[in-house]
Amino acid sequence: MRLEVPALLAAALVPAALLAFPAHAQHSHMHGMHGNASGHEAMPVRATEGVVQKVDREAGKITLRHGEIPSMGMPAMTMVFKVKEPVLLEKVKAGDSVRFTAMNDAGSMVLTAIDRVN
């Protein structure tokens, strides 16, 4: 049995296209949800709870130990966030339990809101 070249090509491309589609769809969903470097506005993440580990007012950064952030596929961890507005750092100190909102702005996590939780 002899297959023609177009049939061989189609047989090779169809599985490749099927495998690539879910990855592209996931990338597009994630890309639109979290913003990008091309000037599109980044989307905020839902409020998440955490504990302040360190406040660096001079650098405009805060270190938070936070729970899982499912909307970003992020497990619980301790990480450093830049702050959108330096005044946000005046509200909290190390050891405070907080609820915060952040966004992924061109690959950099930026804290956009924070409040102490009693």
C-alpha positions, 0 to 999 in steps of 0.5 A, a space after each residue: 500500500 502506498 500513501 501519497 505525500 499529502 496524505 502523509 503530511 495530513 496524518 502528521 499534522 492533525 495529531 500535532 495540531 490537536 496536541 498544540 490546541 489545549 496548550 494554546 488555549 490555556 496560554 491565551 486564558 492565562 495571558 488575558 487573565 494576568 496581563 502582559 508586557 504589551 501595554 494591556 492592563 493587568 487583571 487583579 487577583 482576588 483578595 488572598 490572606 497572608 502574614 506580613 514577614 517584612 516591610 521594606 518601605 525604602 524599596 517599596 516592597 513587602 514580603 508575605 507568607 500567603 495561602 494558595 492563590 488558585 486563580 494564578 495557579 500559585 501554591 502557598 508560599 512566602 514571596 516578595 511583592 512590589 507595591 503599587 502605592 508606597 502608602 500601602 506599606 504604612 498600614 502594616 508591619 511584620 507579623 500582621 495578618 492581612 488580606 491583600 490583592 495583587 496582580 501580575 504586571 508584565 511578570 512582576 507581582 504587584 500588591 494593589 491593596 492590603 488591609 489588616 485582618 483581626 
